[in-house]
Amino acid sequence: MKIGSLFAGIGGIELGFKKAGFKTAWAVEIDEKACITYKANHKHKIINEDLAKVDLKKLSKIDILTAGFPCQAFSVAGYRKGFNDERGNVFFEILRYLEYFKPQIVFLENVKNLFKHDEGRTFATIKKELQKLGYFLKYQILNTCEYGNIPQNRERIYIVGFLDSNKCEMFNFPTKIKLTNKINNLLQQGVEKDFYYTKHKYYTKLKQDMQSKETLYQWRRHYVRENKNNLCPTLTANMGTGGHNVPLVLDDDIRKLTPRECARFQGFDDSFILPRELSKATLYKQIGNSVSVSVIANIAKEIKKVI
């Protein structure tokens, strides 16, 4: 079973499917810097192009189409413009690939808010368009901490469609698994000084309020928030810009997470290469925009069971 990937980013979905035994034929990603990271970690074809401009006749046949399509148009943190936003409109470009390749399976990932965006009309449109192409659908909101054994609070909606109704009926999303990984298991030792907040203008307040080494904190404009559930807050694309909501850890002193630690909180193995020629801000963005690899792998294993 061969995969074609749209909005590939740094290839988190492909890695998840690879762990379940699938192979990727090709991937499309418009961001040039994301392609640098992609090429460092994947051997298959990556097309650095706007997916609307790709000549589909030049791509090989696939059995599964995957897309973690841009979530900012639907997210609570964004403007929620949905299909009125050009990032939302790219969903209709996915349909072009589905119509051309007619893959047996389609796999989509997006933010939790997609389900109720515009009072449910956005999601209803997505379902209707996929069903018009013959896909029978199942979808569910899964949290990384419950389905990936990673201590990150990250809720995402996953949509799996099958052309074969019997296979769709047989498919089930994975069951919850016990969270055994703890925050401290994913932290690095001997972190460079430039990650520390000792010169931050709110350092005194942070030092006063950050007392536990068992969890992560966030500066929330006017106060320090302790994540009392002992989970990493949802990693975002803007972590490299500083400011509020950046996850903070207390070790020898107060610091932010490193890009490698963020990759771990997304389920990327340490063998995953973070190119040195890319800035830390770029790496934070790429990881925050990616997916939780272990959750993808667990869903892919369930897909494999029915095929």
Secondary structure as UniProt FT lines:
FT   STRAND          2..6
FT   TURN            9..10
FT   HELIX           12..19
FT   TURN            20..21
FT   STRAND          23..28
FT   HELIX           32..41
FT   STRAND          45..47
FT   HELIX           51..53
FT   HELIX           56..58
FT   STRAND          64..67
FT   TURN            72..74
FT   HELIX           82..84
FT   HELIX           86..101
FT   STRAND          105..111
FT   HELIX           112..115
FT   HELIX           117..120
FT   HELIX           121..132
FT   TURN            133..134
FT   STRAND          136..143
FT   HELIX           144..147
FT   STRAND          155..162
FT   HELIX           165..170
FT   HELIX           183..186
FT   HELIX           193..195
FT   TURN            198..199
FT   TURN            201..202
FT   HELIX           203..209
FT   STRAND          217..219
FT   STRAND          224..226
FT   TURN            228..229
FT   TURN            237..238
FT   HELIX           239..241
FT   TURN            244..245
FT   STRAND          247..250
FT   STRAND          254..256
FT   HELIX           259..265
FT   TURN            266..267
FT   TURN            270..271
FT   TURN            276..277
FT   HELIX           280..288
FT   HELIX           293..306
//
